Amino acid sequence: MTLRAVEPVRLTIPKQEGWLEYDLPPLCQVPECSRTWDHRHHILRRSQTSGPKRWVTIDGLVVPNVMAICERHHDQVTGMVGGHQAKIRFPSVEALRAGLYSAWWLWYARLPQRASQPHEWQLLGPIDRPVYL
């Protein structure tokens, strides 16, 4: 199961029709990955969005909710091999509007855990934007 990308209070589900259609690029959208993708991954859990949704609204901003991801990165973000090794997060709308990020979703990798310390996460970069049709 994927870790939460946003707090539920910030999330609403728009009508799925009428938005610009998008397709997925040929390669995994994780920063610096050059593999072809194996999965269409819903960034927000289907249980959080009442089923598979291509679009979500976070703090009034409509963003895509599906990404192309290779098997290795899919296992890292869903926690299938050794727990969650990666997570996807939404930056604040303020940071997006200020131009601090060029993408809606950010990829984080889990750093090795130190004894008696909580897990720490390192920002690897923005998830590549989808290809708009």
N, CA, C and O of each residue as an XYZ file, in Angstrom:
532
protein
N       0.848     -1.173      0.000
C       0.000      0.000      0.000
C       0.895      1.238      0.000
O       1.870      1.304      0.748
N       0.573      2.181     -0.809
C       1.320      3.421     -0.936
C       1.087      4.310      0.283
O      -0.029      4.382      0.798
N       2.138      4.983      0.745
C       1.991      5.949      1.832
C       1.165      7.137      1.343
O       1.136      7.420      0.146
N       0.505      7.823      2.249
C      -0.313      8.975      1.864
C       0.545     10.085      1.262
O       1.600     10.426      1.795
N       0.081     10.639      0.151
C       0.801     11.716     -0.526
C       0.338     13.093     -0.074
O       1.085     14.066     -0.179
N      -0.884     13.181      0.425
C      -1.436     14.438      0.945
C      -2.350     14.098      2.110
O      -2.801     12.962      2.260
N      -2.610     15.089      2.919
C      -3.566     14.902      4.011
C      -4.974     14.920      3.429
O      -5.250     15.691      2.510
N      -5.872     14.078      3.953
C      -7.218     13.982      3.371
C      -7.995     15.289      3.360
O      -8.833     15.486      2.481
N      -7.750     16.181      4.296
C      -8.507     17.429      4.357
C      -8.225     18.317      3.142
O      -9.038     19.184      2.823
N      -7.101     18.124      2.462
C      -6.712     18.946      1.328
C      -7.227     18.391      0.004
O      -7.057     19.032     -1.033
N      -7.838     17.243      0.016
C      -8.150     16.509     -1.203
C      -9.637     16.522     -1.537
O     -10.480     16.288     -0.671
N      -9.951     16.797     -2.805
C     -11.304     16.607     -3.323
C     -11.164     15.940     -4.693
O     -10.087     15.954     -5.289
N     -12.234     15.371     -5.175
C     -12.216     14.669     -6.451
C     -13.057     15.452     -7.456
O     -14.267     15.582     -7.271
N     -12.439     15.977     -8.517
C     -13.206     16.713     -9.531
C     -13.902     15.740    -10.476
O     -13.609     14.545    -10.477
N     -14.821     16.262    -11.275
C     -15.359     15.455    -12.365
C     -14.189     15.019    -13.226
O     -13.263     15.798    -13.450
N     -14.218     13.811    -13.700
C     -13.080     13.285    -14.455
C     -13.130     13.679    -15.932
O     -12.145     13.516    -16.652
N     -14.258     14.188    -16.374
C     -14.390     14.599    -17.765
C     -14.065     16.081    -17.899
O     -14.192     16.843    -16.941
N     -13.648     16.481    -19.091
C     -13.468     17.892    -19.378
C     -12.067     18.417    -19.134
O     -11.770     19.546    -19.526
N     -11.200     17.651    -18.509
C      -9.835     18.083    -18.290
C      -8.974     17.652    -19.459
O      -9.308     16.706    -20.172
N      -7.882     18.337    -19.653
C      -6.940     18.003    -20.717
C      -6.496     16.555    -20.561
O      -6.068     16.139    -19.484
N      -6.601     15.791    -21.645
C      -6.190     14.390    -21.591
C      -4.672     14.294    -21.550
O      -3.970     15.130    -22.119
N      -4.176     13.274    -20.876
C      -2.737     13.054    -20.847
C      -2.423     11.584    -21.045
O      -3.244     10.708    -20.775
N      -1.225     11.340    -21.517
C      -0.727      9.982    -21.683
C       0.549      9.876    -20.873
O       1.066     10.878    -20.380
N       1.045      8.682    -20.740
C       2.251      8.478    -19.961
C       3.454      8.385    -20.887
O       3.360      7.813    -21.973
N       4.586      8.943    -20.466
C       5.787      8.877    -21.296
C       6.285      7.440    -21.392
O       5.833      6.589    -20.625
N       7.202      7.144    -22.312
C       7.660      5.762    -22.493
C       8.528      5.240    -21.352
O       8.656      4.028    -21.180
N       9.128      6.146    -20.564
C      10.013      5.719    -19.482
C       9.388      5.987    -18.118
O       8.472      6.798    -17.985
N       9.897      5.299    -17.123
C       9.506      5.508    -15.733
C       9.654      6.992    -15.408
O      10.642      7.613    -15.801
N       8.696      7.561    -14.701
C       8.694      8.991    -14.398
C       9.468      9.359    -13.133
O       9.517     10.532    -12.762
N      10.070      8.379    -12.472
C      10.873      8.648    -11.281
C      12.153      9.356    -11.718
O      12.739      8.996    -12.739
N      12.597     10.365    -10.953
C      13.798     11.109    -11.345
C      14.993     10.197    -11.631
O      15.316      9.294    -10.859
N      15.634     10.468    -12.765
C      16.856      9.786    -13.192
C      16.696      8.303    -13.489
O      17.698      7.592    -13.560
N      15.479      7.811    -13.664
C      15.276      6.413    -14.050
C      15.153      6.341    -15.569
O      14.436      7.136    -16.177
N      15.850      5.393    -16.174
C      15.828      5.266    -17.634
C      15.155      3.976    -18.092
O      15.245      3.612    -19.265
N      14.477      3.275    -17.165
C      13.788      2.040    -17.542
C      12.419      2.353    -18.167
O      11.823      3.398    -17.903
N      11.946      1.436    -18.988
C      10.569      1.564    -19.466
C       9.643      1.234    -18.293
O      10.021      0.520    -17.364
N       8.444      1.763    -18.359
C       7.534      1.552    -17.241
C       6.785      0.234    -17.360
O       6.575     -0.282    -18.458
N       6.381     -0.304    -16.202
C       5.634     -1.557    -16.117
C       4.233     -1.361    -15.548
O       3.350     -2.188    -15.775
N       4.028     -0.277    -14.813
C       2.758     -0.062    -14.104
C       2.233      1.349    -14.339
O       2.996      2.308    -14.447
N       0.902      1.448    -14.414
C       0.212      2.740    -14.310
C      -0.154      2.849    -12.841
O      -1.080      2.193    -12.364
N       0.582      3.684    -12.135
C       0.440      3.775    -10.683
C      -0.432      4.969    -10.305
O      -0.165      6.098    -10.716
N      -1.478      4.709     -9.521
C      -2.300      5.793     -8.974
C      -1.565      6.348     -7.760
O      -1.337      5.625     -6.790
N      -1.198      7.606     -7.806
C      -0.382      8.204     -6.759
C      -1.138      8.228     -5.439
O      -0.598      7.835     -4.405
N      -2.375      8.682     -5.469
C      -3.205      8.624     -4.269
C      -3.931      7.290     -4.267
O      -4.431      6.835     -5.296
N      -3.981      6.679     -3.110
C      -4.627      5.373     -2.990
C      -6.057      5.407     -3.526
O      -6.780      6.390     -3.366
N      -6.433      4.321     -4.155
C      -7.807      4.229     -4.670
C      -8.823      4.331     -3.542
O      -9.916      4.861     -3.742
N      -8.477      3.829     -2.357
C      -9.393      3.945     -1.216
C      -9.539      5.403     -0.775
O     -10.562      5.772     -0.198
N      -8.535      6.225     -1.039
C      -8.573      7.636     -0.668
C      -9.371      8.461     -1.682
O      -9.863      9.542     -1.359
N      -9.497      7.938     -2.923
C     -10.178      8.687     -3.981
C     -11.463      8.014     -4.461
O     -11.993      8.377     -5.511
N     -11.963      7.051     -3.715
C     -13.191      6.323     -4.076
C     -13.075      5.649     -5.434
O     -13.992      5.721     -6.252
N     -11.951      4.998     -5.669
C     -11.738      4.284     -6.922
C     -10.627      4.918     -7.739
O     -10.038      5.915     -7.322
N     -10.336      4.340     -8.908
C      -9.236      4.854     -9.732
C      -9.601      6.173    -10.411
O     -10.482      6.212    -11.270
N      -8.938      7.226    -10.030
C      -9.195      8.555    -10.601
C      -7.943      9.074    -11.283
O      -6.847      9.002    -10.726
N      -8.110      9.605    -12.507
C      -6.978     10.181    -13.247
C      -6.637     11.582    -12.761
O      -5.511     12.043    -12.949
N      -7.596     12.269    -12.138
C      -7.409     13.647    -11.681
C      -7.832     13.758    -10.229
O      -8.773     13.090     -9.799
N      -7.135     14.609     -9.462
C      -7.531     14.946     -8.104
C      -7.341     16.449     -7.923
O      -6.579     17.081     -8.656
N      -8.036     17.011     -6.946
C      -7.877     18.425     -6.620
C      -7.281     18.519     -5.225
O      -7.829     17.980     -4.263
N      -6.141     19.218     -5.127
C      -5.465     19.404     -3.851
C      -5.352     20.911     -3.621
O      -4.757     21.631     -4.422
N      -5.924     21.366     -2.529
C      -5.924     22.799     -2.216
C      -6.372     23.641     -3.407
O      -5.811     24.706     -3.663
N      -7.378     23.168     -4.132
C      -7.940     23.916     -5.257
C      -7.191     23.763     -6.562
O      -7.600     24.353     -7.563
N      -6.116     23.000     -6.599
C      -5.320     22.801     -7.812
C      -5.580     21.398     -8.356
O      -5.363     20.414     -7.649
N      -6.043     21.295     -9.607
C      -6.316     20.000    -10.225
C      -5.008     19.449    -10.783
O      -4.320     20.120    -11.552
N      -4.669     18.212    -10.387
C      -3.405     17.599    -10.803
C      -3.644     16.158    -11.255
O      -4.595     15.516    -10.809
N      -2.773     15.644    -12.148
C      -2.894     14.246    -12.574
C      -2.565     13.312    -11.422
O      -1.753     13.638    -10.557
N      -3.203     12.146    -11.419
C      -3.053     11.188    -10.333
C      -2.484      9.854    -10.799
O      -2.406      8.920    -10.001
N      -2.086      9.732    -12.055
C      -1.547      8.473    -12.573
C      -0.151      8.742    -13.108
O       0.089      9.746    -13.779
N       0.774      7.826    -12.802
C       2.131      7.963    -13.314
C       2.616      6.639    -13.870
O       2.131      5.573    -13.493
N       3.589      6.725    -14.781
C       4.257      5.540    -15.330
C       5.407      5.197    -14.402
O       6.207      6.063    -14.048
N       5.490      3.931    -14.008
C       6.532      3.555    -13.049
C       7.040      2.144    -13.349
O       6.268      1.250    -13.697
N       8.345      1.967    -13.207
C       8.937      0.647    -13.458
C       8.682     -0.261    -12.249
O       8.300      0.209    -11.177
N       8.896     -1.540    -12.437
C       8.647     -2.540    -11.390
C       9.442     -2.233    -10.114
O       8.895     -2.296     -9.013
N      10.708     -1.906    -10.259
C      11.574     -1.644     -9.098
C      11.039     -0.475     -8.266
O      10.914     -0.582     -7.046
N      10.727      0.627     -8.925
C      10.236      1.782     -8.188
C       8.824      1.550     -7.644
O       8.477      2.075     -6.586
N       8.023      0.782     -8.344
C       6.686      0.451     -7.848
C       6.793     -0.323     -6.535
O       6.068     -0.040     -5.581
N       7.698     -1.298     -6.490
C       7.893     -2.051     -5.249
C       8.385     -1.143     -4.121
O       7.987     -1.316     -2.969
N       9.242     -0.186     -4.444
C       9.760      0.719     -3.421
C       8.656      1.604     -2.831
O       8.616      1.830     -1.622
N       7.764      2.102     -3.690
C       6.736      3.039     -3.221
C       5.537      2.334     -2.588
O       4.831      2.933     -1.778
N       5.297      1.068     -2.946
C       4.180      0.339     -2.350
C       4.595     -0.470     -1.129
O       3.744     -1.031     -0.439
N       5.899     -0.535     -0.855
C       6.372     -1.226      0.335
C       6.422     -2.726      0.206
O       6.428     -3.431      1.215
N       6.458     -3.236     -1.019
C       6.423     -4.685     -1.211
C       7.729     -5.384     -0.837
O       7.691     -6.541     -0.418
N       8.869     -4.734     -0.971
C      10.156     -5.366     -0.687
C      10.828     -4.601      0.443
O      11.363     -3.514      0.222
N      10.807     -5.149      1.642
C      11.496     -4.518      2.758
C      10.829     -3.265      3.289
O      11.503     -2.417      3.874
N       9.539     -3.125      3.104
C       8.856     -1.922      3.561
C       9.009     -0.793      2.562
O       9.616     -0.969      1.506
N       8.472      0.343      2.884
C       8.507      1.493      1.978
C       9.921      2.051      1.869
O      10.498      2.507      2.856
N      10.468      2.010      0.667
C      11.787      2.556      0.390
C      11.695      3.900     -0.313
O      12.705      4.579     -0.499
N      10.484      4.285     -0.702
C      10.261      5.555     -1.400
C       8.856      6.046     -1.072
O       7.987      5.279     -0.658
N       8.663      7.349     -1.271
C       7.321      7.909     -1.101
C       7.166      9.067     -2.079
O       8.147      9.650     -2.541
N       5.920      9.383     -2.382
C       5.570     10.481     -3.280
C       4.815     11.499     -2.445
O       3.912     11.147     -1.686
N       5.191     12.766     -2.588
C       4.530     13.822     -1.835
C       4.158     14.976     -2.742
O       4.793     15.224     -3.767
N       3.114     15.671     -2.337
C       2.668     16.868     -3.033
C       3.270     18.067     -2.312
O       3.091     18.206     -1.101
N       3.991     18.951     -3.039
C       4.497     20.152     -2.371
C       3.328     21.092     -2.077
O       2.228     20.890     -2.591
N       3.552     22.086     -1.281
C       2.470     23.026     -0.995
C       2.115     23.822     -2.256
O       2.959     24.050     -3.123
N       0.867     24.232     -2.335
C       0.424     25.060     -3.460
C       1.225     26.356     -3.480
O       1.559     26.867     -4.549
N       1.530     26.882     -2.309
C       2.327     28.108     -2.235
C       3.701     27.909     -2.879
O       4.174     28.784     -3.604
N       4.339     26.778     -2.624
C       5.646     26.495     -3.218
C       5.543     26.346     -4.731
O       6.436     26.777     -5.459
N       4.456     25.738     -5.207
C       4.249     25.609     -6.649
C       4.054     26.977     -7.292
O       4.670     27.288     -8.311
N       3.196     27.787     -6.692
C       2.909     29.117     -7.248
C       4.136     30.028     -7.194
O       4.282     30.914     -8.035
N       5.013     29.821     -6.220
C       6.237     30.622     -6.104
C       7.322     30.140     -7.071
O       8.383     30.755     -7.177
N       7.051     29.043     -7.769
C       8.024     28.527     -8.733
C       9.141     27.710     -8.114
O      10.173     27.499     -8.749
N       8.954     27.242     -6.872
C       9.999     26.454     -6.219
C      10.087     25.040     -6.774
O      11.127     24.390     -6.670
N       8.991     24.564     -7.363
C       8.967     23.231     -7.961
C       8.371     23.318     -9.352
O       7.515     24.160     -9.624
N       8.832     22.442    -10.226
C       8.332     22.431    -11.598
C       7.342     21.294    -11.832
O       6.883     21.094    -12.957
N       7.017     20.558    -10.793
C       6.117     19.416    -10.942
C       5.177     19.359     -9.742
O       5.438     19.965     -8.702
N       4.084     18.625     -9.901
C       3.094     18.502     -8.834
C       3.487     17.467     -7.802
O       3.086     17.568     -6.643
N       4.263     16.473     -8.201
C       4.600     15.374     -7.306
C       6.111     15.275     -7.140
O       6.867     15.466     -8.093
N       6.539     14.974     -5.918
C       7.962     14.859     -5.600
C       8.265     13.439     -5.127
O       7.471     12.834     -4.406
N       9.422     12.911     -5.539
C       9.846     11.549     -5.183
C      10.891     11.628     -4.079
O      11.876     12.357     -4.194
N      10.668     10.882     -3.022
C      11.597     10.805     -1.895
C      12.084      9.372     -1.732
O      11.319      8.428     -1.931
N      13.357      9.205     -1.371
C      13.924      7.894     -1.070
C      14.199      7.825      0.431
O      14.578      8.815      1.057
N      14.003      6.643      0.988
C      14.252      6.463      2.417
C      15.743      6.252      2.646
O      16.377      5.431      1.983
N      16.288      7.002      3.588
C      17.695      6.859      3.948
C      17.847      5.687      4.916
O      16.892      5.334      5.608
N      19.033      5.079      4.977
C      19.229      3.986      5.951
C      18.926      4.471      7.367
O      19.299      5.580      7.751
N      18.252      3.633      8.124
C      17.840      4.014      9.472
C      19.015      3.875     10.440
O      19.725      2.869     10.440
N      19.202      4.896     11.255
C      20.203      4.842     12.314
C      19.547      4.259     13.562
O      18.334      4.367     13.745
N      20.337      3.655     14.396
C      19.812      3.036     15.611
C      18.982      4.038     16.402
O      19.407      5.172     16.624
N      17.823      3.623     16.816
C      16.865      4.385     17.624
C      16.479      5.743     17.033
O      16.029      6.621     17.769
N      16.641      5.929     15.746
C      16.230      7.165     15.076
C      15.068      6.851     14.130
O      15.015      5.762     13.560
N      14.151      7.784     13.960
C      13.073      7.544     12.982
C      13.639      7.563     11.559
O      14.734      8.071     11.320
N      12.883      7.009     10.635
C      13.303      7.021      9.233
C      13.427      8.448      8.735
O      12.632      9.316      9.094
N      14.424      8.681      7.911
C      14.589      9.974      7.283
C      14.424      9.791      5.781
O      14.723      8.730      5.234
N      13.943     10.841      5.126
C      13.674     10.791      3.697
C      14.475     11.866      2.979
O      14.649     12.976      3.482
N      14.957     11.516      1.796
C      15.716     12.463      0.969
C      14.942     12.753     -0.306
O      14.528     11.831     -1.008
N      14.747     14.025     -0.604
C      14.096     14.423     -1.844
C      15.037     14.132     -3.002
O      16.151     14.655     -3.047
N      14.591     13.291     -3.948
C      15.399     13.004     -5.132
C      15.028     13.906     -6.292
O      15.837     14.121     -7.195
N      13.819     14.435     -6.278
C      13.429     15.351     -7.332
C      11.978     15.202     -7.727
O      11.257     14.355     -7.200
N      11.559     16.042     -8.668
C      10.167     15.994     -9.127
C       9.918     14.810    -10.056
O      10.797     14.387    -10.807
N       8.708     14.296     -9.983
C       8.283     13.258    -10.923
C       8.005     13.952    -12.249
O       7.340     14.986    -12.293
N       8.519     13.375    -13.325
C       8.320     13.964    -14.646
C       6.840     14.146    -14.928
O       6.022     13.293    -14.585
N       6.503     15.263    -15.555
C       5.101     15.529    -15.907
C       4.624     14.562    -16.988
O       5.427     14.077    -17.785
N       3.327     14.282    -17.018
C       2.794     13.443    -18.093
C       2.844     14.163    -19.434
O       3.103     15.365    -19.503
N       2.594     13.416    -20.486
C       2.573     13.964    -21.838
C       1.124     14.347    -22.142
O       0.240     13.490    -22.134
N       0.879     15.634    -22.410
C      -0.493     16.069    -22.694
C      -0.806     15.874    -24.171
O       0.024     16.141    -25.039
N      -2.009     15.407    -24.435
C      -2.425     15.117    -25.811
C      -3.061     16.332    -26.442
O      -3.474     16.280    -27.601
